[in-house]
Every structure is written in C-alpha cells, then in structure tokens.
Amino acid sequence: MFLALVSIILLAADFSLLWKIPIEIVLLLIVCILHFRSYGIQGKTQTQKAKDRVSTAVIGLLHSTNGISSLQAYNSLIRDNLDDKEKALEILDHESVIIDEYADKVKSIVSDLSESFRTEREKIDISQLTRRSAEFVRLKRIRDRKIPLNLSIPDQPVYASVYPSLLKTAVENILENSYNALLEADVPDSHISIAVENKAEEVSIIIKDNGNGFSGFDGVIPPEFIKPGRSLRKDGNGLGLYVAVQSVKECGGSLEIISKNDGLTSVITLPGTE
C-alpha cells in the first residue's frame, strides 16, 4: 500500500512538471480516475459514461486555472491607469465580468461532477452560447485586442441538446489556442473568426484563424495526436484541445481540426434539435 501511494505521488509529480500545473490538481485528477476505474464495468455502460464525464470535467477544471493570468493582466492595467479614474473603473468593470464568468464556470463544472450520472442533455441555443463564449474570451484577452475576433452568428435561436458547461469550455479553449498561435507566429493582419451554421439537421460551430497551422500537418489532425502533455506551443501542456475534444464528444458531437499553412480551422459538429 505504501509503495503504491509513493508511486502515485511520483506519477503526479511527473505530470505536474510535464503539464506545468500544481501537483495537488494532478493528484485530484488521478484519484478521481482511479476511483471510477474501481467499478470494473466493461463497455459503455451508464457508469462508464459517467466516469468519462467526470474525467473530462476534472481536467476542464484543472485547465481553467490558466485563466488566473488574465486577471493578473487586468490588475496590472488598473495599476497603470490609477491616475485616470474613469479608465481604471472601465477596466475594473471588465475584470468583474471575467470573475463572474469564472465563478459560473467553476459552479458548472462542480455541478457536472455532482450530477455526473445524469444521462439527459439540455436543449440550448447554440447561437447564444457561442456569442457568450466569444465575448468572454475577447474580454479575457484584453492585451490582445489588436487581434480581431469576428462573429458570424445567427440572431435567431439554433438549438442542440448538449451539456452547456462542457460545450462552452470547448469553444473557449479553441479560441484561446487560436489567440496563442497567432501571437507566437506574429502573423501580419492576424484575425480569428467564429461562425454558427445550421444545415441538414446538424449544427456546426466553425472557428478559424490565419496563423501558420500545426507544423507537419496538412489536413485533418489525427485524433490520437491530441492528448495531454503533447503540445505544439513552447509553453503549452496539451490540455486545451484535449479537453475540447472530450467535451464535444460528451455532448454527442465531434470536433475536427484542419491544419493548413494559412491557418487552423476547428469544426464542432452537433446533432440539431427542433
């Protein structure tokens, strides 16, 4: 028992260094996964599905801690504008929105964990969710306002049955990856676009950037390439896209990532509903 405990701690330490995240969070993730593995149920039973959702939710919570850096950026901007009260208050208002969004995100993920055995998804307006996610990321990236984020989202509702917090996490993670890729590549006239389309009983969320794409890929990126610890960014941990893929899958959809030398296109496809 002692040797097993030591092995788990050493494993957590390795992943903590590899993923650049606190060891406490890695330990929580390992404990949750081991707990659900103990059920020993074969196949995609309801318990297996619940285990998958819990794992995705925990990793999503882990990855959301990266947002602390955006709050640090806001605090820095407030300090730089203390002599301009009106500007400082405007920045503070934006930061309040970010804090509220993160509070909602954590509550949603905790709810997913506590209700992980539920099997019914929720019918929501994909247009509204996408617009809210885009605005949230745009506010978070206040230092990157030079990169336009263009929205092409229908005003009328477009419905699909999903787990809202998981889908929102997927959209936000993909947008964050696009921002990071454009900043690293320093592409002239860089921009990001996000669109919602409703065709043939399917709903699609399409996110594009005009960066350099993923080096070594020309076309669809193989699913096996996207996993924790594997990242094409210098300081990345691979969690962002992995969480996005798993979150979309839990919502009953699929995520296809297409890399070209003129940028990256991510297509979330969901079954539509009336």
MIDREN-36808 format. One record per residue (C-alpha): residue number from 1; residue in one letter; z, x negated, y. Coordinates in Angstrom, 3 decimals, m for minus. Layout:
N
<NUM,'A',<Z,X,Y>>
...
//
This chain:
274
<1,'M',<0.000,0.000,0.000>>
<2,'F',<0.930,m2.814,2.383>>
<3,'L',<m2.295,m4.698,1.640>>
<4,'A',<m4.309,m1.510,2.199>>
<5,'L',<m2.613,m0.971,5.561>>
<6,'V',<m3.299,m4.568,6.615>>
<7,'S',<m6.950,m4.176,5.557>>
<8,'I',<m7.319,m1.023,7.681>>
<9,'I',<m5.806,m2.761,10.724>>
<10,'L',<m8.093,m5.794,10.298>>
<11,'L',<m11.111,m3.481,9.902>>
<12,'A',<m10.132,m1.621,13.058>>
<13,'A',<m9.775,m4.922,14.923>>
<14,'D',<m13.274,m5.977,13.836>>
<15,'F',<m14.838,m2.710,15.008>>
<16,'S',<m12.790,m2.842,18.221>>
<17,'L',<m14.359,m6.192,19.095>>
<18,'L',<m17.820,m5.104,17.943>>
<19,'W',<m17.820,m1.783,19.823>>
<20,'K',<m15.822,m3.084,22.833>>
<21,'I',<m13.305,m0.223,22.664>>
<22,'P',<m9.484,m0.082,22.286>>
<23,'I',<m8.180,m0.688,18.766>>
<24,'E',<m5.977,2.429,18.981>>
<25,'I',<m9.056,4.654,19.246>>
<26,'V',<m10.748,2.908,16.301>>
<27,'L',<m7.596,3.408,14.204>>
<28,'L',<m7.613,7.109,15.085>>
<29,'L',<m11.236,7.383,14.008>>
<30,'I',<m10.604,5.580,10.686>>
<31,'V',<m7.529,7.697,9.909>>
<32,'C',<m9.449,10.934,10.572>>
<33,'I',<m12.363,9.874,8.382>>
<34,'L',<m10.067,8.723,5.535>>
<35,'H',<m8.112,11.959,5.756>>
<36,'F',<m11.178,14.097,5.258>>
<37,'R',<m12.590,11.815,2.573>>
<38,'S',<m9.438,12.543,0.561>>
<39,'Y',<m10.684,16.056,m0.106>>
<40,'G',<m13.188,14.550,m2.534>>
<41,'I',<m15.545,17.507,m2.330>>
<42,'Q',<m19.140,16.850,m3.291>>
<43,'G',<m22.186,18.245,m1.489>>
<44,'K',<m22.487,20.004,1.831>>
<45,'T',<m19.615,22.468,1.342>>
<46,'Q',<m17.835,24.000,4.307>>
<47,'T',<m15.158,21.298,4.063>>
<48,'Q',<m17.815,18.583,4.097>>
<49,'K',<m19.416,20.164,7.154>>
<50,'A',<m16.012,20.307,8.841>>
<51,'K',<m15.470,16.627,8.085>>
<52,'D',<m18.815,15.786,9.690>>
<53,'R',<m17.938,17.778,12.796>>
<54,'V',<m14.526,16.124,13.094>>
<55,'S',<m16.060,12.659,12.776>>
<56,'T',<m18.652,13.478,15.447>>
<57,'A',<m16.000,14.951,17.754>>
<58,'V',<m13.689,11.957,17.392>>
<59,'I',<m16.468,9.460,18.077>>
<60,'G',<m17.560,11.598,21.042>>
<61,'L',<m14.021,11.469,22.432>>
<62,'L',<m13.986,7.731,21.869>>
<63,'H',<m17.289,7.263,23.702>>
<64,'S',<m16.242,9.464,26.629>>
<65,'T',<m13.619,6.860,27.609>>
<66,'N',<m16.538,4.829,29.001>>
<67,'G',<m16.549,7.239,31.933>>
<68,'I',<m13.488,5.572,33.420>>
<69,'S',<m15.837,3.088,35.069>>
<70,'S',<m17.433,5.884,37.122>>
<71,'L',<m14.011,6.847,38.511>>
<72,'Q',<m13.397,3.189,39.384>>
<73,'A',<m16.688,3.190,41.310>>
<74,'Y',<m15.617,6.254,43.281>>
<75,'N',<m12.238,4.736,44.128>>
<76,'S',<m13.970,1.583,45.321>>
<77,'L',<m16.290,3.631,47.556>>
<78,'I',<m13.347,5.539,49.020>>
<79,'R',<m11.608,2.265,49.905>>
<80,'D',<m14.813,1.005,51.530>>
<81,'N',<m15.029,4.139,53.706>>
<82,'L',<m11.422,4.619,54.797>>
<83,'D',<m12.466,4.197,58.433>>
<84,'D',<m14.902,7.103,58.068>>
<85,'K',<m12.652,10.035,57.168>>
<86,'E',<m15.493,12.518,56.758>>
<87,'K',<m17.418,10.243,54.373>>
<88,'A',<m14.261,9.387,52.406>>
<89,'L',<m13.462,13.097,51.966>>
<90,'E',<m17.013,13.779,50.792>>
<91,'I',<m16.733,11.032,48.156>>
<92,'L',<m13.302,12.331,47.141>>
<93,'D',<m14.771,15.813,46.628>>
<94,'H',<m17.436,14.361,44.332>>
<95,'E',<m14.793,12.448,42.382>>
<96,'S',<m12.814,15.660,41.923>>
<97,'V',<m15.864,17.242,40.264>>
<98,'I',<m16.126,14.272,37.887>>
<99,'I',<m12.433,14.510,36.986>>
<100,'D',<m12.730,18.270,36.341>>
<101,'E',<m15.775,17.719,34.118>>
<102,'Y',<m13.979,15.058,32.084>>
<103,'A',<m10.949,17.322,31.717>>
<104,'D',<m13.237,20.104,30.414>>
<105,'K',<m14.977,17.627,28.081>>
<106,'V',<m11.710,16.439,26.532>>
<107,'K',<m10.486,20.037,26.140>>
<108,'S',<m13.754,20.991,24.429>>
<109,'I',<m13.604,18.068,22.013>>
<110,'V',<m9.948,18.770,21.190>>
<111,'S',<m10.960,22.393,20.602>>
<112,'D',<m13.690,21.200,18.228>>
<113,'L',<m11.100,19.199,16.324>>
<114,'S',<m8.595,22.039,16.118>>
<115,'E',<m11.255,24.607,15.144>>
<116,'S',<m13.348,22.293,13.007>>
<117,'F',<m13.523,24.684,10.073>>
<118,'R',<m15.269,27.425,12.038>>
<119,'T',<m18.846,27.951,10.913>>
<120,'E',<m20.346,30.105,13.663>>
<121,'R',<m22.078,28.548,16.643>>
<122,'E',<m22.069,30.072,20.123>>
<123,'K',<m25.098,31.637,21.786>>
<124,'I',<m25.514,29.933,25.172>>
<125,'D',<m28.046,29.489,27.953>>
<126,'I',<m29.634,26.080,27.337>>
<127,'S',<m31.088,26.006,30.850>>
<128,'Q',<m27.656,26.348,32.430>>
<129,'L',<m26.056,23.792,30.100>>
<130,'T',<m28.827,21.259,30.743>>
<131,'R',<m28.655,21.705,34.508>>
<132,'R',<m24.864,21.281,34.500>>
<133,'S',<m25.092,18.144,32.338>>
<134,'A',<m27.753,16.622,34.599>>
<135,'E',<m25.728,17.302,37.754>>
<136,'F',<m22.623,15.832,36.136>>
<137,'V',<m24.401,12.598,35.213>>
<138,'R',<m26.031,12.428,38.656>>
<139,'L',<m22.594,12.613,40.279>>
<140,'K',<m21.180,10.025,37.877>>
<141,'R',<m23.935,7.568,38.730>>
<142,'I',<m23.221,7.655,42.467>>
<143,'R',<m24.003,3.927,42.757>>
<144,'D',<m27.401,4.519,41.126>>
<145,'R',<m28.718,7.198,43.497>>
<146,'K',<m31.852,5.102,44.027>>
<147,'I',<m32.989,6.285,40.580>>
<148,'P',<m34.233,9.883,40.976>>
<149,'L',<m33.283,12.418,38.309>>
<150,'N',<m35.960,15.139,38.349>>
<151,'L',<m35.245,18.529,36.799>>
<152,'S',<m37.813,20.956,35.393>>
<153,'I',<m35.575,23.726,34.087>>
<154,'P',<m36.418,27.456,33.957>>
<155,'D',<m34.393,29.722,36.217>>
<156,'Q',<m34.312,32.389,33.532>>
<157,'P',<m31.960,32.018,30.538>>
<158,'V',<m33.190,30.204,27.430>>
<159,'Y',<m30.874,30.894,24.516>>
<160,'A',<m29.893,28.958,21.402>>
<161,'S',<m26.870,29.059,19.105>>
<162,'V',<m25.032,25.724,19.334>>
<163,'Y',<m21.645,24.074,19.765>>
<164,'P',<m21.738,23.748,23.586>>
<165,'S',<m19.493,20.686,23.950>>
<166,'L',<m21.474,18.747,21.331>>
<167,'L',<m24.854,19.559,22.866>>
<168,'K',<m23.607,18.745,26.363>>
<169,'T',<m22.341,15.381,25.098>>
<170,'A',<m25.748,14.647,23.532>>
<171,'V',<m27.669,15.391,26.740>>
<172,'E',<m25.285,13.346,28.882>>
<173,'N',<m25.333,10.355,26.527>>
<174,'I',<m29.148,10.246,26.539>>
<175,'L',<m29.241,10.429,30.338>>
<176,'E',<m26.652,7.646,30.602>>
<177,'N',<m28.760,5.468,28.293>>
<178,'S',<m31.820,6.043,30.491>>
<179,'Y',<m29.919,5.016,33.624>>
<180,'N',<m28.623,1.865,31.921>>
<181,'A',<m32.059,0.942,30.560>>
<182,'L',<m33.707,1.312,33.983>>
<183,'L',<m31.026,m0.758,35.693>>
<184,'E',<m31.334,m3.569,33.134>>
<185,'A',<m35.144,m3.562,33.294>>
<186,'D',<m35.197,m3.329,37.117>>
<187,'V',<m38.359,m1.215,36.928>>
<188,'P',<m40.129,m0.511,40.268>>
<189,'D',<m40.155,3.184,41.221>>
<190,'S',<m37.889,3.937,38.273>>
<191,'H',<m37.110,7.584,37.564>>
<192,'I',<m35.769,9.969,34.939>>
<193,'S',<m36.951,13.490,34.181>>
<194,'I',<m35.345,16.263,32.156>>
<195,'A',<m37.083,19.483,31.158>>
<196,'V',<m36.309,22.573,29.092>>
<197,'E',<m39.137,24.262,27.173>>
<198,'N',<m39.115,27.451,25.103>>
<199,'K',<m42.022,27.602,22.642>>
<200,'A',<m42.664,29.157,19.247>>
<201,'E',<m39.074,30.176,18.540>>
<202,'E',<m37.859,26.679,19.395>>
<203,'V',<m36.032,25.355,22.424>>
<204,'S',<m36.644,21.760,23.493>>
<205,'I',<m34.772,19.521,25.910>>
<206,'I',<m37.029,16.601,26.865>>
<207,'I',<m35.627,13.545,28.638>>
<208,'K',<m37.968,10.777,29.806>>
<209,'D',<m37.590,7.524,31.704>>
<210,'N',<m40.165,4.949,32.789>>
<211,'G',<m38.305,1.879,31.558>>
<212,'N',<m39.521,m0.709,29.073>>
<213,'G',<m38.608,1.310,25.994>>
<214,'F',<m36.977,m0.287,22.963>>
<215,'S',<m38.342,m3.734,22.266>>
<216,'G',<m40.008,m3.943,18.863>>
<217,'F',<m40.737,m0.213,18.589>>
<218,'D',<m43.961,1.613,19.398>>
<219,'G',<m43.496,5.217,18.427>>
<220,'V',<m40.651,7.143,16.837>>
<221,'I',<m37.490,5.098,16.333>>
<222,'P',<m36.327,5.327,12.685>>
<223,'P',<m33.074,7.334,12.304>>
<224,'E',<m31.470,4.522,10.301>>
<225,'F',<m31.728,2.236,13.325>>
<226,'I',<m29.354,4.424,15.336>>
<227,'K',<m25.811,3.655,14.256>>
<228,'P',<m22.520,2.374,15.731>>
<229,'G',<m22.485,m1.318,16.534>>
<230,'R',<m26.262,m1.595,16.888>>
<231,'S',<m27.436,m1.541,20.481>>
<232,'L',<m30.399,m2.892,22.386>>
<233,'R',<m28.289,m3.333,25.532>>
<234,'K',<m26.457,m6.570,26.174>>
<235,'D',<m23.100,m4.873,26.613>>
<236,'G',<m23.765,m1.729,24.555>>
<237,'N',<m21.849,m0.591,21.480>>
<238,'G',<m24.453,1.760,19.973>>
<239,'L',<m22.183,4.794,20.155>>
<240,'G',<m24.100,6.758,22.796>>
<241,'L',<m27.277,7.520,20.841>>
<242,'Y',<m25.395,7.767,17.533>>
<243,'V',<m23.101,10.460,18.956>>
<244,'A',<m26.149,12.221,20.446>>
<245,'V',<m27.971,12.300,17.099>>
<246,'Q',<m24.914,13.551,15.189>>
<247,'S',<m24.047,16.133,17.860>>
<248,'V',<m27.551,17.632,17.851>>
<249,'K',<m27.547,17.697,14.056>>
<250,'E',<m24.252,19.624,14.044>>
<251,'C',<m25.894,22.144,16.410>>
<252,'G',<m28.601,22.777,13.804>>
<253,'G',<m31.256,20.810,15.669>>
<254,'S',<m32.940,17.414,15.620>>
<255,'L',<m33.292,14.511,18.032>>
<256,'E',<m36.494,12.456,18.091>>
<257,'I',<m36.586,9.277,20.179>>
<258,'I',<m40.008,7.857,21.003>>
<259,'S',<m40.377,4.375,22.476>>
<260,'K',<m43.428,3.173,24.387>>
<261,'N',<m43.977,0.242,26.733>>
<262,'D',<m43.908,2.701,29.625>>
<263,'G',<m40.546,4.193,28.754>>
<264,'L',<m38.459,6.236,26.363>>
<265,'T',<m38.780,9.942,25.512>>
<266,'S',<m35.940,11.806,23.794>>
<267,'V',<m36.703,15.276,22.434>>
<268,'I',<m33.884,17.589,21.356>>
<269,'T',<m35.276,20.496,19.330>>
<270,'L',<m33.131,23.562,18.599>>
<271,'P',<m33.899,26.846,16.852>>
<272,'G',<m34.155,29.532,19.541>>
<273,'T',<m32.481,32.910,19.505>>
<274,'E',<m33.022,36.223,21.264>>
//
